């Protein structure tokens, strides 16, 4: 269940603090989760608040 946690980690480490936007990340993550679904990758589907 490393996804989407690894996506959040990448976002936190590579995005400069002054442009971080959780709502934008959440929207982009939904697109990425669809890709993961198509690849058959199991992922965490709970609240993003705990990330």
PDB file of N, CA, C and O in Angstrom:
ATOM      1  N   UNK A   1       0.822  -1.197   0.000  1.00  0.00           N
ATOM      2  CA  UNK A   1       0.000   0.000   0.000  1.00  0.00           C
ATOM      3  C   UNK A   1       0.864   1.259   0.000  1.00  0.00           C
ATOM      4  O   UNK A   1       0.542   2.242   0.666  1.00  0.00           O
ATOM      5  N   UNK A   2       1.939   1.220  -0.735  1.00  0.00           N
ATOM      6  CA  UNK A   2       2.845   2.365  -0.752  1.00  0.00           C
ATOM      7  C   UNK A   2       2.284   3.538  -1.576  1.00  0.00           C
ATOM      8  O   UNK A   2       2.652   4.692  -1.356  1.00  0.00           O
ATOM      9  N   UNK A   3       1.393   3.225  -2.525  1.00  0.00           N
ATOM     10  CA  UNK A   3       0.741   4.294  -3.275  1.00  0.00           C
ATOM     11  C   UNK A   3      -0.540   4.675  -2.564  1.00  0.00           C
ATOM     12  O   UNK A   3      -1.226   3.757  -2.114  1.00  0.00           O
ATOM     13  N   UNK A   4      -0.929   5.899  -2.416  1.00  0.00           N
ATOM     14  CA  UNK A   4      -0.342   7.129  -2.938  1.00  0.00           C
ATOM     15  C   UNK A   4       0.695   7.765  -2.010  1.00  0.00           C
ATOM     16  O   UNK A   4       1.132   8.891  -2.250  1.00  0.00           O
ATOM     17  N   UNK A   5       1.083   7.065  -0.973  1.00  0.00           N
ATOM     18  CA  UNK A   5       2.044   7.658  -0.025  1.00  0.00           C
ATOM     19  C   UNK A   5       3.341   8.071  -0.708  1.00  0.00           C
ATOM     20  O   UNK A   5       3.899   9.125  -0.402  1.00  0.00           O
ATOM     21  N   UNK A   6       3.819   7.247  -1.628  1.00  0.00           N
ATOM     22  CA  UNK A   6       5.064   7.589  -2.306  1.00  0.00           C
ATOM     23  C   UNK A   6       4.872   8.823  -3.205  1.00  0.00           C
ATOM     24  O   UNK A   6       5.804   9.602  -3.404  1.00  0.00           O
ATOM     25  N   UNK A   7       3.673   8.990  -3.738  1.00  0.00           N
ATOM     26  CA  UNK A   7       3.373  10.185  -4.535  1.00  0.00           C
ATOM     27  C   UNK A   7       3.405  11.436  -3.649  1.00  0.00           C
ATOM     28  O   UNK A   7       3.924  12.479  -4.044  1.00  0.00           O
ATOM     29  N   UNK A   8       2.842  11.308  -2.451  1.00  0.00           N
ATOM     30  CA  UNK A   8       2.848  12.432  -1.513  1.00  0.00           C
ATOM     31  C   UNK A   8       4.271  12.754  -1.065  1.00  0.00           C
ATOM     32  O   UNK A   8       4.623  13.924  -0.913  1.00  0.00           O
ATOM     33  N   UNK A   9       5.078  11.740  -0.856  1.00  0.00           N
ATOM     34  CA  UNK A   9       6.468  11.959  -0.469  1.00  0.00           C
ATOM     35  C   UNK A   9       7.221  12.690  -1.581  1.00  0.00           C
ATOM     36  O   UNK A   9       7.958  13.640  -1.314  1.00  0.00           O
ATOM     37  N   UNK A  10       7.039  12.253  -2.810  1.00  0.00           N
ATOM     38  CA  UNK A  10       7.684  12.926  -3.939  1.00  0.00           C
ATOM     39  C   UNK A  10       7.228  14.372  -4.025  1.00  0.00           C
ATOM     40  O   UNK A  10       8.039  15.271  -4.246  1.00  0.00           O
ATOM     41  N   UNK A  11       5.948  14.597  -3.853  1.00  0.00           N
ATOM     42  CA  UNK A  11       5.406  15.972  -3.891  1.00  0.00           C
ATOM     43  C   UNK A  11       6.045  16.816  -2.803  1.00  0.00           C
ATOM     44  O   UNK A  11       6.445  17.953  -3.051  1.00  0.00           O
ATOM     45  N   UNK A  12       6.142  16.272  -1.607  1.00  0.00           N
ATOM     46  CA  UNK A  12       6.696  17.025  -0.473  1.00  0.00           C
ATOM     47  C   UNK A  12       8.176  17.342  -0.659  1.00  0.00           C
ATOM     48  O   UNK A  12       8.636  18.420  -0.283  1.00  0.00           O
ATOM     49  N   UNK A  13       8.921  16.399  -1.239  1.00  0.00           N
ATOM     50  CA  UNK A  13      10.366  16.588  -1.364  1.00  0.00           C
ATOM     51  C   UNK A  13      10.784  17.403  -2.582  1.00  0.00           C
ATOM     52  O   UNK A  13      11.785  18.118  -2.526  1.00  0.00           O
ATOM     53  N   UNK A  14      10.041  17.311  -3.676  1.00  0.00           N
ATOM     54  CA  UNK A  14      10.466  17.983  -4.902  1.00  0.00           C
ATOM     55  C   UNK A  14       9.768  19.307  -5.177  1.00  0.00           C
ATOM     56  O   UNK A  14      10.238  20.084  -6.008  1.00  0.00           O
ATOM     57  N   UNK A  15       8.664  19.580  -4.501  1.00  0.00           N
ATOM     58  CA  UNK A  15       7.945  20.825  -4.750  1.00  0.00           C
ATOM     59  C   UNK A  15       8.399  21.892  -3.761  1.00  0.00           C
ATOM     60  O   UNK A  15       8.339  21.689  -2.549  1.00  0.00           O
ATOM     61  N   UNK A  16       8.852  23.026  -4.283  1.00  0.00           N
ATOM     62  CA  UNK A  16       9.260  24.113  -3.384  1.00  0.00           C
ATOM     63  C   UNK A  16       8.097  24.548  -2.485  1.00  0.00           C
ATOM     64  O   UNK A  16       6.943  24.567  -2.912  1.00  0.00           O
ATOM     65  N   UNK A  17       8.415  24.889  -1.256  1.00  0.00           N
ATOM     66  CA  UNK A  17       7.405  25.237  -0.249  1.00  0.00           C
ATOM     67  C   UNK A  17       6.444  26.320  -0.730  1.00  0.00           C
ATOM     68  O   UNK A  17       5.243  26.240  -0.471  1.00  0.00           O
ATOM     69  N   UNK A  18       6.958  27.326  -1.425  1.00  0.00           N
ATOM     70  CA  UNK A  18       6.116  28.469  -1.801  1.00  0.00           C
ATOM     71  C   UNK A  18       5.103  28.148  -2.903  1.00  0.00           C
ATOM     72  O   UNK A  18       4.219  28.962  -3.170  1.00  0.00           O
ATOM     73  N   UNK A  19       5.213  26.975  -3.550  1.00  0.00           N
ATOM     74  CA  UNK A  19       4.211  26.633  -4.568  1.00  0.00           C
ATOM     75  C   UNK A  19       3.417  25.373  -4.224  1.00  0.00           C
ATOM     76  O   UNK A  19       2.653  24.878  -5.053  1.00  0.00           O
ATOM     77  N   UNK A  20       3.591  24.852  -3.010  1.00  0.00           N
ATOM     78  CA  UNK A  20       2.831  23.659  -2.613  1.00  0.00           C
ATOM     79  C   UNK A  20       1.352  24.009  -2.508  1.00  0.00           C
ATOM     80  O   UNK A  20       0.978  25.047  -1.962  1.00  0.00           O
ATOM     81  N   UNK A  21       0.520  23.121  -3.042  1.00  0.00           N
ATOM     82  CA  UNK A  21      -0.923  23.341  -3.066  1.00  0.00           C
ATOM     83  C   UNK A  21      -1.598  21.973  -2.929  1.00  0.00           C
ATOM     84  O   UNK A  21      -1.613  21.188  -3.877  1.00  0.00           O
ATOM     85  N   UNK A  22      -2.150  21.694  -1.760  1.00  0.00           N
ATOM     86  CA  UNK A  22      -2.735  20.383  -1.493  1.00  0.00           C
ATOM     87  C   UNK A  22      -3.897  20.071  -2.429  1.00  0.00           C
ATOM     88  O   UNK A  22      -4.044  18.935  -2.881  1.00  0.00           O
ATOM     89  N   UNK A  23      -4.727  21.078  -2.723  1.00  0.00           N
ATOM     90  CA  UNK A  23      -5.861  20.843  -3.620  1.00  0.00           C
ATOM     91  C   UNK A  23      -5.384  20.452  -5.014  1.00  0.00           C
ATOM     92  O   UNK A  23      -5.945  19.549  -5.635  1.00  0.00           O
ATOM     93  N   UNK A  24      -4.352  21.128  -5.502  1.00  0.00           N
ATOM     94  CA  UNK A  24      -3.788  20.800  -6.807  1.00  0.00           C
ATOM     95  C   UNK A  24      -3.201  19.386  -6.790  1.00  0.00           C
ATOM     96  O   UNK A  24      -3.409  18.613  -7.725  1.00  0.00           O
ATOM     97  N   UNK A  25      -2.473  19.057  -5.733  1.00  0.00           N
ATOM     98  CA  UNK A  25      -1.912  17.719  -5.593  1.00  0.00           C
ATOM     99  C   UNK A  25      -3.020  16.665  -5.602  1.00  0.00           C
ATOM    100  O   UNK A  25      -2.890  15.630  -6.257  1.00  0.00           O
ATOM    101  N   UNK A  26      -4.090  16.923  -4.889  1.00  0.00           N
ATOM    102  CA  UNK A  26      -5.209  15.974  -4.822  1.00  0.00           C
ATOM    103  C   UNK A  26      -5.811  15.722  -6.198  1.00  0.00           C
ATOM    104  O   UNK A  26      -6.135  14.584  -6.536  1.00  0.00           O
ATOM    105  N   UNK A  27      -5.961  16.777  -6.991  1.00  0.00           N
ATOM    106  CA  UNK A  27      -6.507  16.622  -8.350  1.00  0.00           C
ATOM    107  C   UNK A  27      -5.557  15.811  -9.231  1.00  0.00           C
ATOM    108  O   UNK A  27      -5.989  14.915  -9.957  1.00  0.00           O
ATOM    109  N   UNK A  28      -4.276  16.126  -9.166  1.00  0.00           N
ATOM    110  CA  UNK A  28      -3.300  15.395  -9.968  1.00  0.00           C
ATOM    111  C   UNK A  28      -3.192  13.936  -9.520  1.00  0.00           C
ATOM    112  O   UNK A  28      -2.978  13.042 -10.339  1.00  0.00           O
ATOM    113  N   UNK A  29      -3.339  13.711  -8.239  1.00  0.00           N
ATOM    114  CA  UNK A  29      -3.262  12.347  -7.716  1.00  0.00           C
ATOM    115  C   UNK A  29      -4.405  11.488  -8.247  1.00  0.00           C
ATOM    116  O   UNK A  29      -4.212  10.301  -8.511  1.00  0.00           O
ATOM    117  N   UNK A  30      -5.579  12.065  -8.406  1.00  0.00           N
ATOM    118  CA  UNK A  30      -6.711  11.298  -8.945  1.00  0.00           C
ATOM    119  C   UNK A  30      -6.395  10.759 -10.336  1.00  0.00           C
ATOM    120  O   UNK A  30      -6.743   9.624 -10.662  1.00  0.00           O
ATOM    121  N   UNK A  31      -5.737  11.572 -11.150  1.00  0.00           N
ATOM    122  CA  UNK A  31      -5.340  11.134 -12.492  1.00  0.00           C
ATOM    123  C   UNK A  31      -4.316  10.008 -12.378  1.00  0.00           C
ATOM    124  O   UNK A  31      -4.399   9.007 -13.090  1.00  0.00           O
ATOM    125  N   UNK A  32      -3.359  10.179 -11.484  1.00  0.00           N
ATOM    126  CA  UNK A  32      -2.322   9.165 -11.304  1.00  0.00           C
ATOM    127  C   UNK A  32      -2.921   7.853 -10.779  1.00  0.00           C
ATOM    128  O   UNK A  32      -2.494   6.770 -11.179  1.00  0.00           O
ATOM    129  N   UNK A  33      -3.896   7.952  -9.896  1.00  0.00           N
ATOM    130  CA  UNK A  33      -4.535   6.746  -9.361  1.00  0.00           C
ATOM    131  C   UNK A  33      -5.249   5.969 -10.464  1.00  0.00           C
ATOM    132  O   UNK A  33      -5.290   4.739 -10.424  1.00  0.00           O
ATOM    133  N   UNK A  34      -5.807   6.667 -11.441  1.00  0.00           N
ATOM    134  CA  UNK A  34      -6.433   5.967 -12.571  1.00  0.00           C
ATOM    135  C   UNK A  34      -5.388   5.180 -13.355  1.00  0.00           C
ATOM    136  O   UNK A  34      -5.653   4.069 -13.814  1.00  0.00           O
ATOM    137  N   UNK A  35      -4.200   5.761 -13.506  1.00  0.00           N
ATOM    138  CA  UNK A  35      -3.115   5.038 -14.191  1.00  0.00           C
ATOM    139  C   UNK A  35      -2.728   3.789 -13.402  1.00  0.00           C
ATOM    140  O   UNK A  35      -2.536   2.718 -13.978  1.00  0.00           O
ATOM    141  N   UNK A  36      -2.616   3.934 -12.095  1.00  0.00           N
ATOM    142  CA  UNK A  36      -2.265   2.801 -11.245  1.00  0.00           C
ATOM    143  C   UNK A  36      -3.331   1.711 -11.334  1.00  0.00           C
ATOM    144  O   UNK A  36      -3.010   0.524 -11.368  1.00  0.00           O
ATOM    145  N   UNK A  37      -4.600   2.120 -11.371  1.00  0.00           N
ATOM    146  CA  UNK A  37      -5.700   1.154 -11.517  1.00  0.00           C
ATOM    147  C   UNK A  37      -5.567   0.375 -12.825  1.00  0.00           C
ATOM    148  O   UNK A  37      -5.752  -0.841 -12.852  1.00  0.00           O
ATOM    149  N   UNK A  38      -5.246   1.082 -13.903  1.00  0.00           N
ATOM    150  CA  UNK A  38      -5.100   0.430 -15.208  1.00  0.00           C
ATOM    151  C   UNK A  38      -3.946  -0.575 -15.200  1.00  0.00           C
ATOM    152  O   UNK A  38      -3.973  -1.562 -15.935  1.00  0.00           O
ATOM    153  N   UNK A  39      -2.945  -0.321 -14.375  1.00  0.00           N
ATOM    154  CA  UNK A  39      -1.797  -1.223 -14.265  1.00  0.00           C
ATOM    155  C   UNK A  39      -2.027  -2.341 -13.248  1.00  0.00           C
ATOM    156  O   UNK A  39      -1.193  -3.233 -13.094  1.00  0.00           O
ATOM    157  N   UNK A  40      -3.170  -2.281 -12.554  1.00  0.00           N
ATOM    158  CA  UNK A  40      -3.497  -3.306 -11.571  1.00  0.00           C
ATOM    159  C   UNK A  40      -2.715  -3.178 -10.269  1.00  0.00           C
ATOM    160  O   UNK A  40      -2.532  -4.159  -9.547  1.00  0.00           O
ATOM    161  N   UNK A  41      -2.256  -1.966  -9.975  1.00  0.00           N
ATOM    162  CA  UNK A  41      -1.477  -1.742  -8.756  1.00  0.00           C
ATOM    163  C   UNK A  41      -2.418  -1.431  -7.595  1.00  0.00           C
ATOM    164  O   UNK A  41      -3.223  -0.502  -7.671  1.00  0.00           O
ATOM    165  N   UNK A  42      -2.312  -2.210  -6.525  1.00  0.00           N
ATOM    166  CA  UNK A  42      -3.141  -2.008  -5.340  1.00  0.00           C
ATOM    167  C   UNK A  42      -2.671  -0.733  -4.640  1.00  0.00           C
ATOM    168  O   UNK A  42      -1.471  -0.485  -4.518  1.00  0.00           O
ATOM    169  N   UNK A  43      -3.625   0.061  -4.188  1.00  0.00           N
ATOM    170  CA  UNK A  43      -3.274   1.322  -3.549  1.00  0.00           C
ATOM    171  C   UNK A  43      -4.242   1.662  -2.419  1.00  0.00           C
ATOM    172  O   UNK A  43      -5.372   1.176  -2.373  1.00  0.00           O
ATOM    173  N   UNK A  44      -3.770   2.504  -1.517  1.00  0.00           N
ATOM    174  CA  UNK A  44      -4.572   2.981  -0.400  1.00  0.00           C
ATOM    175  C   UNK A  44      -5.657   3.897  -0.922  1.00  0.00           C
ATOM    176  O   UNK A  44      -5.384   4.785  -1.730  1.00  0.00           O
ATOM    177  N   UNK A  45      -6.884   3.694  -0.470  1.00  0.00           N
ATOM    178  CA  UNK A  45      -8.033   4.491  -0.954  1.00  0.00           C
ATOM    179  C   UNK A  45      -8.693   5.299   0.150  1.00  0.00           C
ATOM    180  O   UNK A  45      -9.798   5.811  -0.033  1.00  0.00           O
ATOM    181  N   UNK A  46      -8.030   5.420   1.295  1.00  0.00           N
ATOM    182  CA  UNK A  46      -8.613   6.173   2.394  1.00  0.00           C
ATOM    183  C   UNK A  46      -8.405   7.672   2.238  1.00  0.00           C
ATOM    184  O   UNK A  46      -8.025   8.156   1.172  1.00  0.00           O
ATOM    185  N   UNK A  47      -8.658   8.383   3.300  1.00  0.00           N
ATOM    186  CA  UNK A  47      -8.524   9.829   3.341  1.00  0.00           C
ATOM    187  C   UNK A  47      -7.087  10.255   3.075  1.00  0.00           C
ATOM    188  O   UNK A  47      -6.144   9.608   3.531  1.00  0.00           O
ATOM    189  N   UNK A  48      -6.928  11.334   2.345  1.00  0.00           N
ATOM    190  CA  UNK A  48      -5.588  11.885   2.098  1.00  0.00           C
ATOM    191  C   UNK A  48      -5.107  12.706   3.277  1.00  0.00           C
ATOM    192  O   UNK A  48      -3.934  13.073   3.337  1.00  0.00           O
ATOM    193  N   UNK A  49      -5.975  12.995   4.199  1.00  0.00           N
ATOM    194  CA  UNK A  49      -5.590  13.805   5.360  1.00  0.00           C
ATOM    195  C   UNK A  49      -4.477  13.201   6.174  1.00  0.00           C
ATOM    196  O   UNK A  49      -3.709  13.929   6.803  1.00  0.00           O
ATOM    197  N   UNK A  50      -4.368  11.877   6.181  1.00  0.00           N
ATOM    198  CA  UNK A  50      -3.334  11.209   6.949  1.00  0.00           C
ATOM    199  C   UNK A  50      -1.980  11.167   6.263  1.00  0.00           C
ATOM    200  O   UNK A  50      -0.993  10.733   6.857  1.00  0.00           O
ATOM    201  N   UNK A  51      -1.929  11.617   5.016  1.00  0.00           N
ATOM    202  CA  UNK A  51      -0.665  11.609   4.295  1.00  0.00           C
ATOM    203  C   UNK A  51       0.102  12.778   4.774  1.00  0.00           C
ATOM    204  O   UNK A  51       1.223  13.009   4.320  1.00  0.00           O
TER     205      UNK A  51
END
